């Protein structure tokens, strides 16, 4: 196998992996820290820090840690700050 053929195989595997992650995100339920990163733009490290400091609820399945989609939506909802008109600033 040439380097180009090997690179194509790796790209195809990555594409399939990403498609699988996108399907899980669309279905909802419970997400890994990496999937939460794809959904929100926060880094995996930020999600793990919140998990470690128990700022967010999690579900442990064996060694796997999953974040409920409802918890992600709660963080987004709680972090929302409405816009303030320029004349109304303090």
Secondary structure, 3 states (H helix, E strand, C coil): CCHHHHHHHHHHHHHHHHHHHHHHHHHCCEECHHHHHHHHCCCHHHHHHHHHCCCCCCEEECCEEEEEHHHHHHHHHHHCCCCCCHHHCC
